[in-house]
Amino acid sequence: MQQCPRCFVSVNPVSAKEAMARMSLPMGLGGYSAIIDARSEGEFALDHLPGAVNWPSLNNEQRIDIGTLYKQVGSFEAKKKGAALVAANIARHIDQHVIELPKEWQPLVYCWRGGKRSGSLALILGQIGFKVAIVEGGYKAFRSELVTAIPPLAENLQWRVICGPTGSGKTRLLHCLKAQGAQILDLEGLANHRSSVLGFIPGEPQPSQKNFETLIWDALRKMDPTQPVYVESESRKVGNLAVPESLIVAVRSGQCYRLELSEDERVKLLLEDYDFFVKDPALFSKRLDALVAIRGKQVIDTWQTQIQNQQIDIVVRELLTLHYDPTYFASMKRNFEQIDSAKVLHADNRSHDCLATLAQSMLAQ
């Protein structure tokens, strides 16, 4: 039976690997005009392809309702109800987002497994006349491909590791390097955390583990392997998130720099960077409870009393000398292969100008 030419639909299935390769290409060279995630907003929030927009075929509530109907009544009734909801949602997306688009618009569409949710949206867009690509296997296939892709990306890069104790200005130096055109991987920025027990940022929740890894992959794939990549000397975890083991191994074999800053300047830097603790002493005091098991209740009680007496600078100094510094230096010695031959970077102060000058000298070497 021959297909009517007028029924032709321009929907092209692509593998997750091919989709990932084409995501960074411009439109004229095989890229996509848009990446559309047809999953619910909850699924999208946990993780999604970089740059994707969310056009749910079923929203959170509808997805639960259809799942319940499927279990309690049966698949046929669930599919009928689901079809009505999907059709209405797709109609709304087209009305809101598609009406003004030119025929040359070429989206990439995916859902959880590349099934009905993305298939329904792709079918309608294809029938309109757009050239649509749909990810075979959906997000699940993308996720599997991403996990496989991270190790070779990490191994092929030239890592330059900025070491230094807490408060020495590693993050500030990293941003100065970026401002001067260097490639950086800001793991703390991607994780929304400053990588210590006190490193959470109020009002900025951490991404999911999967989303963190997607952000890392997205950063690594854009790196030029012929140029060095600068990164801080992180531990295996940034807050509640685990750095991929392959990345940890690659970074820890890289060339090291040791950033030095006086203790007084480090205290001042931390008071600036953690100003939310200065403004909210009660929050600072509460966060110190996490250190009771390590430092003992007597020490923490003393620090909390000093915070109540507005002696925050004293607490910060003792946190550095008694808690962070011993742990940090032991970790550096144990984990970073080239730490003994690290190039010393001495910062006279914590100012942007001073660290920008250091960054310039690093890039000139």
N, C-alpha and C positions, 0 to 999 in steps of 0.2 A: 504494500500500500504506500503510495507516494504521498509525501507531505506537501500540503499546499504552500507555495512560496510565500504567501501572505502571512502564514503562521510561523515563519522563521523568527526565532528569538535569539538575540545575540548575548548568550551567557556562556562564558568560557571557564571551565574548572581549571584551577592551577594548584600545584602542590604548595605546601607551606614553605618549602625551601625556595621555590621560585618566587613566591609572593614576597618573602623576606628580602631576596636579592633585588627585586624591582622597586621596593618601597623607597629606596634612596635615590632612584633615578628621576630625572625631570620628565614631565609629561611627553615631550616630543621624542624621548629616548626609551619609552616603555614603562614609564612610571604611572602612578594612579592620580586621578584628580582628587579623590577622597577615599578614606578607609572607613567603612561603616560596620559597626558592631551591632548585630541584631539581637543580642542577648538582653536580659533584663538589666535595669540600672544597678541592681545589687551585684550581679556578676561582673558588670563593667567596672564597678568601683574597686573590686578586688584585684583585677588586672585586665589589661587590654593591649592590643597592638599599639605601638607608639604612633601618636597622631590621629588615632581613631576617634570618631564621633559616635555617639550612642543613639541609635534609632531602634528602640525595643519593639520586637514583634509582639511580645507579651511583657507587660511590666511585672514588677515583683509580685503584686497581689494577684494579678491574673495568672501568673505562672503557678502559684500555689493552688489557686482554685482549680485550674485544669488538672494539675497533678492529683488533687484530692478526688475530683470527679472520675479520673481514670481508675483510681484504686477502688472507689466505692461503688461506681456504677458500671464502668466499662470503657474500653478504648473507643468504640464507635461514637458514643455520646460525647466523650471528651474531645474527640477530633472535630465533631460538628460545632461544639461550642468554641473550641480553640480557633477553628477556621473563621468564625464570625468575628472574634476579637482581633485576630491577626489582620484580617481584611480591613477592619475599621482603623487599626493602628497604622497600617501601611498607607491607607488613604490620607490620614492626617499628616504623616511624614512627607508624602508627596506634595500635599497642599502647602505645607510650611516651608519645605526645603528645596523642592525640585522644580516647581513651576517656572521659575526664572532662569533655570540652567540651560546652557546651550547644548546642542546635540553632541558636541565633541566631549562632553563630560564623561569620564570613564572611572567608575568606582570599583573598589575592591570590597566585597561583602563577605562577612563570616558570622557564624554563631558558635555554639559549643562544639558540635561535631560536624558542621557543614551540612546539616539536615534541613528540616522543614522551615525553621525560622528564617535562616538566611536564604534558603531556596525560594521561599514564597516572595521575599522582597526582591531577590535577583530576577525572578521570573517577571514580575510586574515592571521593573525597571527595563528589562530587556524587551518586553513587549512595547514599551513606549518608544524604544529605538536607541537606547543607550547601549554602549558596549560595556558589558559588566563582567568582571572576574569574580569567581567565588572560590574560597579556600577549601580545598578538599580536606576533610577531616577537621575543619574549623579551628577554633582556639586550641583544642586539645592537641592537634597536630603541630600547630605553631609552638606551643609550649614545649613539646618533645624536641622539636628542631632547635629551639633556643638553648635548651640545656646542653645539647650536643655541640652547639656553635661556640659557646663561651670559652671552653678550654683552649682551642687553637687560636682564638683571637687574643687571649691573654698571653699565651706563650710567644706569640710573634711580635710583641711590642717591646720597646726598649724602656724599661722602667727606671725612673730616677726617684728615689725615696727620700722624703724630707723627714728626718728623725729629729727628736728633741723632746724635752720634758713638757708636761702640761703647762700651758700658759706661755710657752716660748714664742708663739706667733706662727705656728706651722700653717694654719688655715689662712691667715692674713698673707703670708708669703706665697702660698699656693694661688690665691686670687691675684696677687701682683704679677705672678708669672703668666697667668691667663690674660691679664690686661695688656701684657707685652707680647702677646701672640703665641705663647707656649701652649702645648696640649696638656691638659690636666684631667685627672679623674678625681672628682670631689665626692668620695663615698659618704662623708658626713652630710653633705648637701643632699645627695640622693636619698639618704635614709632619714632626713629630718631629725638628726640627733647628733650630739657632740661627743659621742663615743666614750662615755664614762657613766658611772652610776648616777652622777648628777647632771648628765648631759642631755636630758630631755628638754624640749623646747615647748613652753606652755602655748596651747592653742594650735599646735602643729603636730597632729598625730603621725606616727610612722606609717609608711605604706605597708601593704601586705608583703610577705616574703616573696611571693611570685612577682609582684609588681616591682619590688626592689631589684630582682634579677633581670626583669625586662628592661628597667632603666639602665642597669649596668651594661647589658647587651647592646642597647641602643647607643650608649656612649662609646663602647669599645669598637663597634662596627664603623664608626665615623673617624676613628683615629688613623693617622698616616703612619704606617709601620717603619718608615724611613726616618722618622723624627722621634725624639724621646717623649715620654709621657711622664709627667710629674704627679706624685701621689703622696699622701701622708702615710706614716708608718702606723697603720691601723691594726687592731687585734682581729681575731676571727669573727667577732660580733660587734655591730654598731647598734647599741641599744638592744632591742629584741631581735634584730635581724642578723642572719648569718651571711657573711661574705662567701661567695662560691670558693670551694677549696682550691680549685685550679688557679683562680686569681690570686689567692693568698700565697700559694707556692711561687707563682711567677713574680709577684711583687717582692717577696722576701729574698729573692735571688738577685734583685736589682742593685745598681750602684746607689750608695747612701750619701746623704748630706747630714751633718749634725748641726742643728740650729741652736745657738747659745744666746741667752738673754739673762740679765741679772735678776736675782730673786725679787728685788723691789719692783722692777719693771713687770715681771711676770704677775705679781699680785695686782698691780694696777690694770694690767691687760685683762685679767680674769674678772675684775670688778666691772670693767667696761663691757666685756662680752657676755657676762652673766648678770647684767643689770637688773633683770627681772627678779633675781634673788635679793639684790640690794633693795629694790622697791617693795618686795614682799618677804620680809624676814620670816614670817610664819611658814611660808612655803619652803624656804631654805631649811629651816629647822626640821620640818617634817621629812624632807628628802634625806636628811642625815640619818634617819632611822634605818635606812638600808645598809648602813655601815656598822651597825651594832655588832653583827656577827664577826666582823673582821677586826674592828678596833676596840671593841668592848664597850659596855654601857657607861662606864665611868667617864671615858674620854668623850663619848657622844654627848652625855649630859653636860659636861663642861663646855663643849662647843655650843650647845643649844642655849646655855645660860649666857655665854658671851654674845651670841646673836641677839638675845633679848636685851642685852645691855649696849647694843649698837656697836659691838666690837667685831664687825664682820671681817674687816681686813686681817685681824689676828687669826680668825678661824681659817680664812683662805690661805694664809701663810703656813699654818700648821697642817692643813690638808695637803699642801704641796710637799712639805718636808717630811711629814710622818706617813702619809698615805700614798700619794701619787708617785713621787720620785723614786723611792725604793722599788716599787712594783714595776715602774716603767723601765728603769735601767736594767733590771734583771731580765725583763722580757726582751729588750733590744739585744742583749748579749746572747740570749738563747735562740732567738728566732731569725735574726737578719744576718745573712751570710757575710756581707761585706761591711758590717758596722765598724769593725776594727780599722778599716782603711777609709772610713768616711771623711769626706772633705768638711772641714769646720767652717761654719758661717757664723761670724760673731755680729750680732745686732747691737748697736750702741743704745738703742731705745726701741720702744714698741710702735713708733710712729709709722704712718703709711710711707712717708718719704724715705725713711731709713730702710724699710723692707723692700720698697720699690727699687732702691739702689742695689740691694743684695740680689734681687731677682735679675736685674740688668747684668750684674757681674757673672751670675750663673749662666745666663744665656750667651754671654760673650766668650766663655771658656771653650 
